C-alpha cells in the first residue's frame, strides 16, 4: 500500500513537471519598458501630407483620410542576451496604427529597423482632428537561457 502511494506521488510530481517546465522555459521577465509618443492630424478637406521631423515623438504629420503616414525607427539590444520585444499602442491614435513587425526576438548587439504607419481609412467614419497616443515597448529576457 505504501509503495502505491509513493508511486502515485512520484507520478503526480512528474506530471506537474511536464506541465510547468515548458511554461517556465517559455517565460520572460520584463527588463525595460520604453514609451514614445505618437501623433498625427487628419485635416479637413486638405489633400496634403505634412511631416514633423522632431525626434521627441513619432510625429506622423498631417494625413488625409485616404492617405498613410509613415515613420521609421530603430531598436538596438545592448544587453548580453536576447530580448523578446512586444510593442503596444495606446490613446485615440491606436486603432489607426500598425507596425512593420511586432513580438519578435532581438539578439544581443542586433539592431532592428521598424516602420510605424497610421492610416485613417482603417476606421470607418474617421473625423478630422488630432490623434495621439504612445507606443509602449516592452523588453523581456528569458527566465531560462
Secondary structure, DSSP 8 states (H G I E B T S, - for coil): -HHHHHHHHHHHHHHHHHHHHHHHHT-EEEEEEEEEEEEEEE-SS---------SSSEEEEE--TT--EEEEEEEE--SSS-EEEEEEE-STTGGGEEES--SEEE-TT-EEEEEEEE-GGGSTT--SEEEEEEEEEEEEEES--
